[in-house]
Amino acid sequence: MKIAIASDHGGFEMKQALIEYFSKKGLALQDLGTHDTCSVDYPDYADKMADYILSGRADLGILICGTGVGISIAANRHKGIRAALLYNKFVAAKAKEHNNANIIVFGGRTMSIPEVIEYCEIFLKSTYEGGRHQQRLDKMDKGE
């Protein structure tokens, strides 16, 4: 599985921790930035990630901003993107099982690194159920 990761300045430290964690597990994440804690605009990184996912260069994206809210809103403006803010274990599983999220989102200032690692692992071990859930996803991508 190819995974890309990006953050704004509010998520930079968490992004770096996730890159290190997954690297130790033998999985290299494609780092789309930002590359320091200087202030940047989260929509720029949401757009970059959406383009990356929609072009097929990654199977999954991880986005992080201060709360996770703004960057998930920005990402979800792209047709075909299903960005889910994972904030507990149940949501981490259901975001994959029911929503087949292609971007998972976290708050660098509202969540701990151990929590986020746990939610990533739950999401990655979960399987999309399809069926009735697919007809719902199809409705979201109708029209322009």
SVG drawing of the C-alpha trace seen along z (x, -y; Angstrom):
<svg xmlns="http://www.w3.org/2000/svg" viewBox="-28 -32 41 38">
<polyline fill="none" stroke="black" stroke-width="0.4" points="0.0,0.0 1.3,-3.4 0.6,-6.1 1.2,-9.8 1.2,-12.2 0.9,-16.0 0.3,-18.6 0.3,-22.3 2.5,-23.8 0.0,-22.7 0.4,-19.1 4.1,-19.1 5.4,-17.4 2.7,-14.7 3.5,-14.1 7.2,-13.6 6.3,-11.2 4.1,-9.1 6.8,-9.1 9.2,-7.7 6.7,-5.2 5.9,-3.7 9.5,-3.8 10.4,-1.5 7.7,0.8 9.2,0.9 6.7,-1.4 8.0,-4.6 5.4,-7.4 5.5,-9.9 6.0,-13.2 4.1,-16.0 5.0,-18.7 5.1,-21.0 8.7,-20.6 8.9,-22.8 6.8,-24.7 6.6,-28.0 2.9,-29.1 1.3,-27.7 -2.2,-27.4 -3.8,-24.0 -5.9,-24.1 -2.7,-24.0 -1.8,-20.7 -5.3,-19.3 -5.4,-20.1 -1.9,-18.6 -3.0,-15.4 -6.3,-15.2 -4.5,-15.5 -2.0,-12.8 -4.8,-10.4 -7.0,-11.1 -4.1,-10.6 -3.4,-7.1 0.1,-8.0 -1.1,-6.9 -3.7,-4.5 -4.2,-6.3 -3.5,-9.8 -2.9,-11.1 -3.6,-14.7 -2.9,-16.7 -3.7,-20.3 -4.2,-21.8 -7.6,-20.3 -8.1,-18.2 -11.3,-20.0 -10.1,-22.6 -7.9,-20.3 -10.6,-17.6 -13.2,-20.2 -10.7,-21.4 -9.9,-17.8 -13.6,-16.8 -14.3,-19.6 -12.6,-17.4 -15.0,-14.9 -13.8,-11.4 -12.1,-12.2 -13.5,-10.8 -11.5,-12.3 -12.4,-11.1 -11.4,-12.7 -10.6,-9.8 -11.1,-10.7 -11.8,-7.3 -11.4,-3.6 -14.9,-3.0 -14.7,-5.8 -11.3,-4.5 -12.8,-1.2 -16.1,-2.5 -14.3,-5.1 -12.8,-2.1 -15.6,0.4 -18.5,-1.8 -17.0,-4.9 -13.9,-3.5 -12.1,-6.7 -9.2,-7.4 -7.7,-10.1 -7.6,-9.9 -7.3,-13.1 -5.9,-14.0 -5.6,-17.0 -2.0,-17.7 -3.0,-20.0 -6.0,-17.9 -4.7,-14.3 -1.8,-12.5 0.7,-10.6 -0.1,-7.2 -3.8,-7.8 -3.2,-8.6 -0.9,-5.6 -3.6,-3.4 -6.3,-4.8 -4.0,-4.4 -3.5,-0.7 -7.2,-0.1 -8.0,-1.8 -5.3,0.2 -6.5,3.5 -10.1,2.8 -11.8,3.9 -14.3,2.0 -17.7,3.9 -19.1,2.6 -22.8,3.6 -25.2,1.0 -22.3,-1.3 -21.2,-1.5 -24.6,-2.8 -24.2,-5.6 -20.7,-6.4 -21.9,-6.5 -24.5,-9.1 -21.7,-11.4 -19.8,-11.5 -22.8,-12.3 -22.7,-15.5 -20.2,-18.3"/>
</svg>
